[in-house]
Every structure is written in C-alpha cells, then in structure tokens.
C-alpha cells in the first residue's frame, strides 16, 4: 500500500484518532431514539428548552448541536434513562473536542465529511465532473484546488488535507470502496496532459487493489438516472449503525440521513452500477485508452 499512498505515515499525531463528529452523531441518534414516540412539544416544555434546541440536539452532523450537561440530565430524567447519563456525558465531552482537521482550516461540513470518511466501513462515490478526492494524485488535487478555491484560501494546506484523507486507505481495516466515475471526468484535462495520464494510472492501480471496485460510466451509456447530479457519496459506519449521503456544494456540503433519502440515493447508485462498464478488464481497458490519449495530448 505504501507505493499507492506515499502520504500514509505511522506517526501517532495528537488527536489523530479523535473523532468528535462520530461522537456527536451517536449522541444525536441516541437522544432521538430515547425520545421514542413522545410528543416533541411536551419534551420541549418538560426540558425547559426550545424546539430549535431540541431539534439540533437530535440532528447528526454539522447542523446539529450538543446539549449542556444540565440539559442532557433533564432529558434523560424525562426519558427514564438516568442510567445512561455517564455514557452520554462521555459522548458529549468527546463531541466537543477539537478534531484532527481543525488545523487545516476546513469548512465545517467538509470537516464533518472527512471525520465520517475516516471511520467508514463502506464508501460509495459517484462523480461526473472530477476524480473523487480519495483517489486523486497530489498534482491532480492541486490543479483542482487551485481552480476552485477562493483566492484567499491556502492551496498548500488544502492539498495536504486531501492527501491526509487518503490515509484511510492505508488502514489495516480500510473501508470497502466503490468508485463510479463518468468518462467525461476522466477525459477533462485538469492540469497538464502528464498530470492526467498519471491520474489515470493511479486509478488503474486502485482498481486492482482488494476491496476497491472502480467502474467507468462511458459516454455510450447515454441518458442515465444521475444526469442532474454532479456527484454524491454514500458512507456507512456499520458498527455504529450510521449511514449518510453527502453532496458537496460550492461553499459547503449537505448530509442526508432520512431513510427515504438513503433509499433514493442507494437506488441511484445501483442503477449507475448497471449502466457502467463492468469492473475489472472492461473498465481498465477504457482507462488505459484514456491514459494513452492524454499522453498524446488528445484527452
């Protein structure tokens, strides 16, 4: 794995294993579970809080919030779950800790995304415009970031963060990864022709790694179910029962956790899989052809 992920290191960074996003996610889900079928308005009144506060406490992700210790204790008294106080206070404490991504100055939803990605047991990407960040070479990532970041942003820091994210693929128990990339994203020249050729070579290497599946959605697929979507990611952390869909925007991203949204995006991904070239030799043959075209300067 080291030749594929040169930025993977064995150092024990301060806070490297800390994941406040995961703790907040678990706390929010637990509070919603404990409320059960109690009326929202009655809990708000009994807890002496506001509807907005309770809603945020039950919302996982960057739009959520963490209740104070007293508010948490009141909620558990209402729910008859005082025996859970010590465990949930521990989650609350962890949720308020700084995470490994804060030094990079990343936007909040992107930090949330990176924290979930770092613990995911399965990741499914669809991208129609660019190569997914988890599979980008450093040169390709730099070209993308230079073109899309706000002029005042720190390009070097953003590139470093993107390369750091790829350490998830060097973990002993790395996630199952499924990449679907539209042919147009692979033919679009980002950086120089050599940058693109090297990027396609990286994808070919990845496609032969155990636990990684790569498919290309070819031009010949014609109209397809995701034509209105630039891309999305479905991430799951099986041991914690967490699944979310993430869609990146120009300035921030959005998370979807409702069962209907998860079912819809799961259906879209499955239909895309069926429209793609088969993984393995059919996909690699097209990738090799695209790499040759880039080396000839044809894209």
N, C-alpha and C positions, 0 to 999 in steps of 0.2 A: 504493500500500500504506500510506502514512503515515496516511491517514484511518481505516483499519481498525486500525492498530496504533500508537496515539499514544505508546506507551512505547518504541518502537523508536528507538534513537539511533545516531549514527555514531561515538561515542566509542570509544577503544581502552582498555577497562578493563584494569587489571592482572590477569592471569590469565584474561581473558575467553575466550581460545582454548585454554586449557589443559584437557585432559580426562584426568585420571588414571584415571577409570573405564574409558575406552576402552583405555588402555594396559594396565591390569590384566587386562581382558577378553582382549586379544590375547595377553598373556603366558601366561595360564592355558590358552587354547586351543592355543598353540604347545607348551607343555610336555606337554599331553595328546597332541598329535599326535606329538611326538618320542618319547614312551614307546612308542607303537605297540602291539604285541601282547606286550610284555614283561610278565612276571608282576609284579603290583603289589607283592607281598610281597618279591620279590627286589630290586626297585628300592629299596624302603624300607631293606632291610638294607645294600645296597651304598652307599646315600647317607648312611647313619648318621643316619637321621631316624626319625620316627614315621609310622604310617599316617595319623593325623589331619592331620599337617602336609602330607604329600604330597597328600592329598585336597583340602585347602584351596588348595594352590598350583595345582591343576588345575581349581579351581572358579571360574568367572567371576562377577562381581557382588559384592554386599555380604557374601555368606557366604564369599567367598574370602579368600586372604591372599597376600602377596608374599614369596618366599623371600629370604634374605640372600644377599649376593654369593658367599660361600663355598659355600653350599648349591646355588646356581644353577650354579656352576662344576662342582661334583661331579656334578650331574645331567647336564650336557652331556658330561662325560667318559664317564659310563656310556652315554649315548646315541650316543657317537661323533660329537658335533656341536659340537666345540670352536670351529669356525669361526663359530658363531652367538653366541658369548659377548658380543662387543661390542654387537651389535644388541639382544640380550635384556637386557643390563645397562642399556642406554639406556631400554628399555621399563620396566624395574624402577624406574629413577630417576624417570621421569615418573609412574609409578603411585603413587609415594609423595609426590607434590607436593600441596599444598592446591588445592582446586578453587574455581571462582567462586561456588559455592553455600554454602561454609562460613560466610561472614559472616551468612547468613540463619538459621543455627542449625537447619537442617532435619535431620530424622531420616535416618539413613544410607541406608536403602533408597530413600527419596524423592530423596536427592541422586544416587544411582546412576541412578535413573529419569530425572531431569532431565538428567544428563550424556549418557545414551544418546539421549534425545529430541532434544537439541541438535545431534546429529550424524547423526540418522536420515535415510535416503533415502526411506523409506516408513513411514507410521504409520496403523494401522487401529484405531479406537476403537469399542467398544460400551459404551453407558451406558443403564441403565434407571432410574436414580434422579436424576441431575443432568446438567447440560450439562458436557461434558468441559472440564477446566481450560484447555486450549489455546484454547478458543473462548469463554471466559467474559468478560463485561464486568467492569469493576472493581467496580461496585456489586453485581452478582450474586455475584462471588467473595467480596466482603466479607461478604455475608449468609450464604453457605455456611460460610465460615471461622468467623465469629462463633458459628454454631450448632453446629459440630462440633469445634472445637479445645478442648483442655484449658484450664480457666480461667486458668492461669498463663502461657499462650502469648502471644506478641506478635502480635496480629492484623495490625497495620500491616506488620510485617516479612513475614508470610506472604502478605499480599496483594501486596506488592511483588515477592516471589519468583515468585508466579503470573503476574504481569504480565510479569516479566522472561523467563519461559519462552516467552512468545508471540513473542519476538524471532526465534525460529526461522522464523516465517512471513514475516519481512521479509528473510530472506537471499536473495541472488541465486539460489542453488541450494537453494531450500527443498524440504522433503520432499513427496512425494505424500501427500495427507491424505484419508482416507476416514472419515467420521463416521456412525455409526448411533446414533440417539437414540430411545428409546421415547417415545411420545406422552405417557405419564404424567409423564415427567420435565419435559416442556415445559408441561404444564398445572399441575403442582405450583407453588403460589405460593412463591417464595423472595424475601424482601424485600417490597417493595410491588408493586402491580399495574403501576406505571410501570417499575419495575426489570425485571419480567418482559417487558413489552412491548418495552423497549429490548434485552433479551437476545435475544428472538426476531428483532428487526430485525437484530441483529448476525449471527445465523445465516443470515438471508436474504441479507445481503451476502456472507457467506463462501461460500454455495452457488453464487454467480455468479463466484467467483474461479477462474482457471485452475489446474488441479492439485488442486483441492479438490472432493471429492464428498460430498454430505450426503444421507442418507436418513432418513426417519422410519419407525419401526415402529409402525403405527397400532393402536389398540385393536381394530379389526376383524380384525387378524391372528390373534387368538385364541391358543390354546396354541402355544408355539414352543420351539425347541431350547435357548434360553438362559434359560428361566424360573427356573432355580436360581442364576443368576449376576447379581450387581448390575452388573458391568461388567468389562471387561478391555481391554488394549491389546497389539497386536502391532506391534513395532518392528523394522526392519531397517536395517543399515548395509551396503549392498551391497558397497562397495569393500573391506570387511574381513571379509566372509562372516559377519556377526553377525546373528542373528535371535533375539528373545526375546519371551516373553509376560509381561506384568506385571499382577498383580492387587493392587489396593490394599486394605489391611485397616484396622482401626480405629486401630492404633498403628504399623503398619509394613506393608510390601508384600512380595510374593513374586515371584520371577522363575522362569520355566520355560524351559529350553533344550534338553531332550531332544527328539529327533526325533519321538517318539510324541506328546509334549505339543504340539509345534508343529503337527503334522498334525491333532490333535484340535481345537485352537482355530482353526486355519485352516478346517477343515470347518464348525465352528460359525458362524464369521463369514460364510462363503459361503452357508450356509443362512439366516442372518439377512438377508443382502442380498436373497435371493429372496423372503423374506416381507415385505420393506419396500415402501413406495410407491417407484415409480421416481424416480430423481434428476431434478432439473430441475423442470418445471412442476408435476407432481403433488405433489411434496414442498413446493414453495414455496406452492402453493395452500393446503395444510393449515397451513403456518406462518403465512401471512397471516391465516387464520381464527383461529388461536390468539392471535395478537397482538391482533386486534380484540377477542376475548373478554377478554383481560387488561385492555385499555383500558376496557372496560365493567365491569371488576371481576368478571367471571364465571369467569375461569380456564379 
